Amino acid sequence: MTYFTQTAHPNEATGWRSPAVLLMIMAGAMQLSFAAWWNLMNNFAVQELDFTGREIGIQQSIREIPGFLSFLAIYLLLMMREQTLAYVSLLLLGIGVAVTGYFPTAIGFYVTTLIMSIGFHYYETMAQSLSLQWLPKATAAASLGKIISVGAFAQLIAYGVIFVAWKMFDLSFTVVFAIAGGLSLVVLAFLIMAYPHFREGVPQHKKLILRRRYWLYYALTFMGGARRQIFTVFAGFLMVERFGYDVHEVAGLFLLNGAFNMVLAPKIGRLIVRFGERKALILEYVGLILVFVSYAFVTNATLAASLYVIDHAFFAIAIAMKTYFQKIADPADIAPTAGVAFTINHIAAVFIPVLFGLIWLVSPAAVFLAGAGMAAVSLLLATLIPSNPEEGKEVDFWFRKPAVQPAE
């Protein structure tokens, strides 16, 4: 049985050949490459290419361009299935990471970043669409937590190997990039040979979908993309530039992140099922406000590392945004909206790294205080999510409701 010879319905497949397990292994394959690339990226930029905040901002903006163009995925689906596009995306990701070390120039890094990023962002778009189609609504948050946990385990493998082997074997950036990308390609070959083509659930619209009733989801997605840049670009850069973290030390920090995610993500998924999306997201945004304000004034390397781990731990709560959309969406809108959502998520991501890279040269604290402001806007939006969202009940304007009059 291979992807090319057998078709199966997602509800009929069980055991290790089920769609849920396929999504878990794909998440692991993606993280083997991306986690290693992310671990090495700042050190490669600073130590090999002498990047400053200006160049790292340009490189990160280039990385986000494919995310901004994720809406084009819907047109690629006119030519191939979603599962096929997910596999092609993993192929590009693996190749982009594997060849990074062979082009140790600014232009070379920009080009390989673009190739890697096309694979990463289109994979993420398809993975989100397929998971919301294949996973039952009642348990989707718990299953998504397990998928994140498997991805975190793959992160642990990547970070752990780098942490132990970087100094011990005097590894080079070129070797580690090549091994990480190659491992993802090996796992991809296994997936193609071991899993059938799973049919999508409801046939998906093959056009762009923008619906007024999804506006709150769009707004949360936009703010999430803007706020995420502060963490992904500048929090890691802070650790290397200000506190002088070496490759193996960054790997150790990421190792802690992966361990927390592997343990916490399934629990967070179950808690979202129990308490709902609104409470989960409110908790996330309150925590992020405190973390970003602390980043702005931190002067101790250990405290900065602790903030980095806490910041990353909040990422798993973003499951709640996906399940909120799953509950309010027309099932046929899931694939096209996934592409649109990734584009919305990356509107700010295209210009924030460059703009804030310039601000960084003047005041790193201002960058993180701006992140706290973004988290505060997200907090206000999260309060509008209904306790039990569904089609026709997408937003709860609680501040417009008249006060309950006491019984006479």
PyMOL commands that set and color helices and strands:
alter all, ss='L'
color gray80, all
select helices_A, chain A and resi 15-17+19-48+53-68+70-76+82-98+100-102+106-134+137-168+173-194+212-241+247-275+277-297+301-328+331-345+347-362+364-382+398-400
alter helices_A, ss='H'
color red, helices_A
select strands_A, chain A and resi 7-8+197-198
alter strands_A, ss='S'
color yellow, strands_A
deselect
rebuild
show_as cartoon
